[in-house]
Amino acid sequence: MSGSQTLDLTGVVCPLNWVKAKLALEQLDPGDELILLLDPGEPIDSVPRSALEDGHSVRVEGTSVTIVKGG
């Protein structure tokens, strides 16, 4: 798979939203984008932080998080 994928995780509680995002990232190639739609609050705080800790690039725009898979 290449390019980008969008995953709607609104209504999914922490840490299950990061688990689902991580599983989706495993299907992508380095440099591909995963766009997550998240709830405000804890999800929008914890998911980008977890992605950064795993070595990915992250951009947050409101409740949308774009993760670029690291190498």
Backbone as a chain_set.jsonl record, in Angstrom:
{"seq": "MSGSQTLDLTGVVCPLNWVKAKLALEQLDPGDELILLLDPGEPIDSVPRSALEDGHSVRVEGTSVTIVKGG", "coords": {"N": [[0.844, -1.186, 0.0], [0.462, 2.268, -0.721], [0.776, 5.83, -0.358], [-1.868, 7.502, 1.129], [-3.967, 6.938, 3.987], [-7.124, 7.061, 5.59], [-8.455, 7.036, 8.834], [-11.178, 6.753, 10.852], [-11.459, 7.369, 14.1], [-13.167, 8.386, 15.953], [-15.009, 8.326, 18.939], [-13.729, 6.095, 19.842], [-12.082, 4.783, 22.587], [-9.171, 5.678, 24.61], [-6.662, 3.304, 25.518], [-7.239, 2.167, 23.09], [-7.62, 3.492, 20.664], [-5.016, 4.214, 19.856], [-3.918, 1.686, 19.553], [-5.392, 0.701, 17.371], [-4.592, 2.602, 15.455], [-1.862, 2.045, 15.339], [-1.855, -0.556, 14.305], [-2.869, -0.004, 11.757], [-0.786, 1.588, 10.788], [1.227, -0.31, 10.534], [0.592, -1.513, 8.152], [1.372, 0.233, 6.251], [3.851, 1.787, 4.105], [7.14, 3.177, 4.767], [7.079, 6.717, 4.897], [4.499, 6.947, 3.967], [1.218, 8.306, 4.596], [-0.95, 8.41, 7.406], [-4.078, 9.373, 8.204], [-5.809, 10.422, 10.942], [-8.943, 10.661, 12.518], [-9.943, 12.023, 15.402], [-11.329, 12.154, 18.766], [-11.697, 15.175, 20.713], [-9.614, 16.168, 23.528], [-8.273, 13.683, 25.681], [-7.636, 11.669, 23.607], [-6.623, 13.281, 21.45], [-4.419, 14.297, 22.617], [-2.864, 12.091, 23.517], [-2.518, 10.182, 21.387], [-1.006, 11.471, 19.208], [1.378, 11.928, 20.687], [2.197, 9.303, 21.301], [2.677, 8.379, 18.719], [4.826, 10.011, 17.957], [6.715, 9.103, 19.801], [7.138, 6.599, 18.771], [8.616, 7.178, 16.558], [7.551, 8.452, 14.331], [6.5, 11.113, 12.09], [4.413, 13.831, 12.976], [1.441, 15.716, 12.515], [-0.874, 17.934, 13.765], [-4.119, 19.061, 13.363], [-6.652, 20.618, 14.578], [-9.01, 18.24, 15.31], [-7.953, 16.389, 13.693], [-5.348, 14.23, 12.891], [-2.335, 13.849, 11.272], [-0.181, 11.33, 10.484], [3.02, 10.607, 9.456], [4.548, 7.841, 8.382], [7.483, 6.682, 9.85], [10.87, 5.649, 8.968]], "CA": [[0.0, 0.0, 0.0], [1.235, 3.505, -0.689], [-0.051, 7.022, -0.381], [-2.419, 7.851, 2.43], [-5.144, 6.202, 4.449], [-7.839, 7.785, 6.632], [-9.059, 6.155, 9.819], [-12.055, 7.488, 11.755], [-11.413, 6.781, 15.427], [-14.02, 9.119, 16.882], [-15.774, 7.418, 19.778], [-12.871, 5.003, 20.306], [-11.417, 5.239, 23.813], [-7.755, 5.4, 24.817], [-5.618, 3.345, 24.493], [-7.628, 1.38, 21.923], [-7.442, 4.267, 19.434], [-3.622, 4.108, 19.436], [-3.725, 0.301, 19.095], [-5.933, 0.633, 16.003], [-3.725, 3.406, 14.593], [-0.591, 1.337, 15.177], [-2.115, -1.662, 13.375], [-2.983, 0.586, 10.417], [0.558, 2.02, 10.383], [2.005, -1.492, 10.15], [0.244, -1.851, 6.771], [1.876, 1.283, 5.372], [5.286, 1.872, 3.828], [7.74, 4.415, 5.28], [6.749, 7.894, 4.103], [3.062, 7.013, 3.739], [0.472, 9.07, 5.601], [-2.164, 7.906, 8.035], [-4.854, 10.499, 8.724], [-6.706, 9.956, 11.995], [-9.972, 11.564, 13.03], [-9.993, 11.686, 16.82], [-12.106, 13.003, 19.665], [-10.873, 16.121, 21.475], [-9.261, 15.737, 24.889], [-7.198, 12.701, 25.842], [-7.158, 11.072, 22.353], [-5.835, 14.206, 20.635], [-3.159, 14.489, 23.348], [-2.046, 10.887, 23.692], [-2.187, 9.479, 20.138], [0.171, 12.078, 18.565], [2.556, 11.702, 21.52], [2.606, 7.91, 21.099], [3.234, 8.268, 17.36], [6.161, 10.622, 17.996], [7.595, 8.199, 20.553], [7.439, 5.472, 17.888], [9.505, 7.619, 15.487], [6.821, 8.965, 13.172], [6.25, 12.554, 12.048], [3.012, 14.064, 13.322], [0.882, 17.056, 12.341], [-2.209, 17.996, 14.367], [-4.951, 20.177, 12.901], [-7.947, 20.417, 15.227], [-9.143, 16.849, 15.755], [-7.352, 15.551, 12.661], [-3.916, 13.994, 13.107], [-1.662, 13.201, 10.156], [1.058, 10.651, 10.882], [3.839, 10.13, 8.351], [5.28, 6.694, 8.908], [8.94, 6.791, 9.842], [11.6, 4.542, 8.367]], "C": [[0.884, 1.242, 0.0], [0.276, 4.678, -0.761], [-0.547, 7.367, 0.993], [-3.677, 7.042, 2.709], [-5.791, 7.044, 5.537], [-8.557, 6.791, 7.529], [-9.877, 7.008, 10.789], [-12.092, 6.771, 13.101], [-12.225, 7.584, 16.438], [-14.875, 8.106, 17.64], [-14.983, 6.232, 20.296], [-12.051, 5.514, 21.489], [-9.93, 4.912, 23.809], [-7.631, 4.166, 25.707], [-5.977, 2.596, 23.221], [-7.448, 2.152, 20.623], [-5.987, 4.207, 18.95], [-3.326, 2.697, 18.933], [-4.212, 0.172, 17.657], [-5.066, 1.428, 15.025], [-2.423, 2.677, 14.312], [-0.748, 0.156, 14.206], [-2.227, -1.149, 11.94], [-1.615, 1.017, 9.906], [1.415, 0.841, 9.926], [1.75, -1.886, 8.701], [0.818, -0.862, 5.757], [3.378, 1.174, 5.17], [5.84, 3.148, 4.453], [7.46, 5.576, 4.319], [5.274, 8.027, 3.795], [2.383, 7.752, 4.885], [-0.731, 8.289, 6.113], [-2.861, 9.102, 8.658], [-5.875, 9.94, 9.71], [-7.701, 11.042, 12.357], [-10.225, 11.137, 14.461], [-10.936, 12.607, 17.579], [-11.173, 13.998, 20.333], [-10.58, 15.56, 22.868], [-8.128, 14.731, 24.886], [-6.728, 12.074, 24.52], [-6.248, 12.007, 21.552], [-4.518, 14.558, 21.323], [-2.276, 13.255, 23.272], [-1.641, 10.202, 22.387], [-1.01, 10.136, 19.41], [1.461, 11.858, 19.362], [3.095, 10.278, 21.337], [3.242, 7.715, 19.725], [4.633, 8.865, 17.3], [7.156, 9.719, 18.7], [7.993, 6.994, 19.714], [8.259, 5.885, 16.664], [8.826, 8.13, 14.233], [6.744, 10.492, 13.237], [4.755, 12.773, 12.252], [2.64, 15.525, 13.073], [-0.553, 17.024, 12.872], [-2.92, 19.243, 13.871], [-6.353, 19.957, 13.463], [-8.03, 19.011, 15.795], [-8.673, 15.876, 14.684], [-5.843, 15.455, 12.901], [-3.368, 13.271, 11.876], [-0.346, 12.643, 10.651], [1.761, 10.2, 9.611], [4.721, 9.042, 8.914], [6.766, 6.885, 8.756], [9.568, 5.546, 9.254], [12.042, 3.575, 9.4]], "O": [[1.931, 1.264, 0.646], [-0.877, 4.539, -1.169], [0.241, 7.512, 1.927], [-4.344, 6.54, 1.804], [-5.091, 7.677, 6.327], [-9.18, 5.839, 7.06], [-9.334, 7.881, 11.466], [-12.685, 5.699, 13.227], [-11.998, 7.477, 17.643], [-15.395, 7.154, 17.059], [-15.491, 5.446, 21.095], [-11.402, 6.556, 21.398], [-9.479, 4.004, 23.111], [-8.46, 4.003, 26.602], [-5.121, 2.403, 22.357], [-7.158, 1.555, 19.586], [-5.751, 4.153, 17.743], [-2.561, 2.531, 17.984], [-3.52, -0.404, 16.816], [-4.831, 0.987, 13.9], [-1.932, 2.685, 13.183], [0.132, -0.094, 13.382], [-1.734, -1.79, 11.011], [-1.308, 0.838, 8.728], [2.24, 0.987, 9.024], [2.598, -2.526, 8.08], [0.755, -1.096, 4.55], [4.084, 0.55, 5.963], [5.094, 4.107, 4.652], [7.585, 5.44, 3.102], [4.824, 9.103, 3.401], [2.904, 7.814, 5.999], [-1.427, 7.608, 5.36], [-2.307, 9.768, 9.533], [-6.699, 9.095, 9.359], [-7.336, 12.211, 12.486], [-10.671, 10.017, 14.709], [-11.294, 13.686, 17.109], [-9.988, 13.713, 20.509], [-11.215, 14.607, 23.318], [-7.139, 14.902, 24.174], [-5.519, 11.952, 24.319], [-5.218, 11.575, 21.033], [-3.6, 15.064, 20.678], [-1.081, 13.357, 22.995], [-0.526, 9.69, 22.289], [-0.082, 9.427, 19.021], [2.518, 11.629, 18.776], [4.304, 10.076, 21.231], [4.22, 6.982, 19.582], [5.526, 8.3, 16.669], [8.298, 9.579, 18.264], [9.065, 6.424, 19.918], [8.57, 5.044, 15.82], [9.459, 8.232, 13.182], [6.904, 11.086, 14.304], [3.933, 11.999, 11.763], [3.407, 16.44, 13.373], [-1.349, 16.177, 12.467], [-2.384, 20.348, 13.951], [-7.145, 19.203, 12.898], [-7.233, 18.627, 16.65], [-8.958, 14.681, 14.756], [-5.161, 16.463, 13.087], [-3.872, 12.217, 11.488], [0.5, 13.372, 11.17], [1.177, 9.498, 8.786], [5.537, 9.279, 9.805], [7.258, 7.209, 7.675], [8.907, 4.525, 9.063], [12.676, 2.571, 9.074]]}, "num_chains": 1, "name": "protein.A"}
